[in-house]
Amino acid sequence: MAYSEDERFMKQALLQARKAYRLGEVPIGCVIVYEGKIIGRGYNRRNTDKNTLCHAEITAIRRASKAMGDWRLEGCTMYVTLEPCQMCAGACVQARIDRVVIGCESPKSGCAGSVINLLQMDDFNHKVEITKDVLADECSLILSEFFTNLRKRNKLEKQTAGRLLKECAQYDL
């Protein structure tokens, strides 16, 4: 099967999301492309780095800016597995990214149209073109699998903690 360019680069963003997954982070991945080449990669590391700013998009923007030697990322396309939040959407506008390609939407926090569309607000000095639902099923699947496993793990930890408390109470520990 031949993939479109958008699908090819979204698969690269999914590889980044898998890196986050392996760290126990919410699996969100991002790549930034300029003239057909990836110039920035990132994945979610908020818990690992204990830093609110460590979203996939922010890391990819930082790396792409370094590669370009400029904070302006004109001519660049961002591929991200989940619709950007307000911070990341704002960073895309500030970086002058031309286009954002989104894997799946984020109904509760997405700022590319789900909650609000910061990427295309008339009052801002730059508007970002948006393409949605590229490999949406694959992008949704990795997130739902992660949260299903997280809920199972949390339930098991709660049950284990409950048993330990009962044992300690039994022995007056």
C-alpha positions in Angstrom: 0.0 0.0 0.0 1.4 3.4 -1.0 1.1 6.0 1.7 0.5 9.7 1.1 3.1 12.1 2.4 0.9 13.1 5.3 0.5 9.4 6.3 4.2 8.8 5.9 5.1 11.6 8.3 2.2 10.8 10.7 3.7 7.3 11.0 7.0 9.0 12.1 5.0 11.0 14.7 3.5 7.7 15.9 7.0 6.3 16.4 7.6 9.3 18.7 4.4 8.6 20.5 5.5 5.0 21.1 8.7 6.4 22.8 6.4 8.3 25.2 4.3 5.2 25.8 7.4 3.2 26.8 8.2 5.8 29.4 4.7 5.6 30.8 3.8 9.0 29.4 0.6 9.9 27.5 1.6 8.7 24.0 1.7 11.9 21.9 4.3 12.3 19.2 5.2 15.0 16.8 7.5 15.7 13.9 8.2 18.9 12.0 9.0 18.7 8.3 10.7 21.2 6.0 11.2 20.6 2.3 10.4 16.9 2.7 12.8 16.3 5.6 12.1 15.9 9.3 13.9 18.7 11.2 12.3 18.3 14.6 11.0 15.4 16.6 9.3 15.3 20.0 7.2 13.2 22.3 5.5 13.8 25.6 7.8 13.8 28.6 5.9 15.9 31.2 6.1 13.4 34.0 9.6 12.1 33.1 11.0 15.6 33.1 8.6 17.0 35.8 8.0 19.9 33.4 4.6 21.3 32.2 6.3 22.5 29.0 7.6 19.1 27.9 4.8 18.4 25.3 5.7 16.7 22.1 5.0 19.8 20.0 7.1 22.2 22.1 10.1 19.8 22.0 9.7 19.4 18.2 9.5 23.2 17.7 12.6 23.7 19.8 14.6 21.2 17.8 13.2 22.5 14.4 14.1 26.1 15.4 17.7 24.9 16.2 17.9 23.1 12.9 16.6 26.1 10.9 18.7 28.6 12.9 15.6 30.7 13.4 12.5 30.9 15.6 10.4 31.3 12.5 9.4 28.0 11.1 7.8 29.3 7.9 7.5 26.7 5.2 7.2 23.9 7.9 4.5 21.4 8.5 3.9 19.9 11.9 2.5 16.3 12.2 1.1 15.5 15.6 -0.8 12.5 16.8 -3.3 14.4 19.0 -4.9 17.8 18.4 -2.7 20.4 20.1 -3.6 22.0 23.5 -3.8 25.8 23.9 0.0 26.1 24.7 1.1 24.1 21.7 -1.4 25.7 19.3 -0.2 29.1 20.5 3.4 28.0 20.0 2.5 26.9 16.4 1.1 30.4 15.7 4.1 32.1 17.3 6.6 29.9 15.4 4.7 30.8 12.1 4.3 27.1 11.2 2.4 27.0 7.9 0.4 23.8 8.5 -0.5 21.4 11.2 -1.6 17.8 10.4 -3.5 16.1 13.2 -4.0 12.4 13.8 -7.0 12.5 16.1 -9.0 15.2 17.8 -9.0 16.0 21.5 -12.6 16.9 22.4 -11.9 18.1 25.9 -8.7 20.1 25.3 -8.0 20.5 21.6 -7.3 24.0 20.3 -7.5 23.3 16.6 -11.3 23.3 16.5 -12.5 21.0 19.2 -12.7 23.4 22.1 -11.5 26.5 20.3 -9.5 27.1 17.2 -6.4 29.1 18.2 -4.6 28.2 14.9 -7.0 30.2 12.7 -8.2 33.1 14.8 -8.8 36.3 12.8 -7.2 38.5 15.5 -3.8 36.8 15.4 -1.1 37.9 13.0 -0.7 34.3 11.6 -3.1 31.6 10.7 -2.1 27.9 10.4 -3.6 25.6 7.8 -5.1 22.5 9.4 -5.5 18.9 8.1 -7.3 16.5 10.5 -7.8 12.8 10.9 -4.7 11.5 9.2 -4.3 7.9 10.5 -6.9 8.8 13.1 -7.6 5.2 14.0 -4.0 4.4 14.7 -3.5 7.6 16.7 -6.7 7.0 18.7 -5.8 3.4 19.4 -2.4 4.0 21.0 -4.1 6.6 23.3 -7.0 4.4 24.3 -4.7 1.4 24.8 -2.5 3.5 27.1 -5.4 4.8 29.2 -7.0 1.3 29.4 -3.7 -0.1 30.7 -3.3 2.9 33.1 -6.8 2.3 34.6 -6.0 -1.4 35.1 -2.6 -0.6 36.7 -4.2 2.0 39.0 -6.9 -0.5 40.1 -4.4 -3.2 40.8 -2.2 -0.8 42.8 -5.3 0.2 44.8 -6.2 -3.4 45.5 -2.6 -4.2 46.5 -2.5 -1.2 48.9 -5.8 -2.3 50.4 -4.5 -5.8 51.1 -1.3 -4.4 52.7 -3.3 -2.1 55.0 -5.4 -5.0 56.1 -2.4 -7.1 56.8 -0.7 -4.3 58.8 -3.9 -3.8 60.8 -4.1 -7.5 61.5 -0.6 -7.4 63.1 -1.0 -3.9 64.6 1.8 -2.5 62.5 
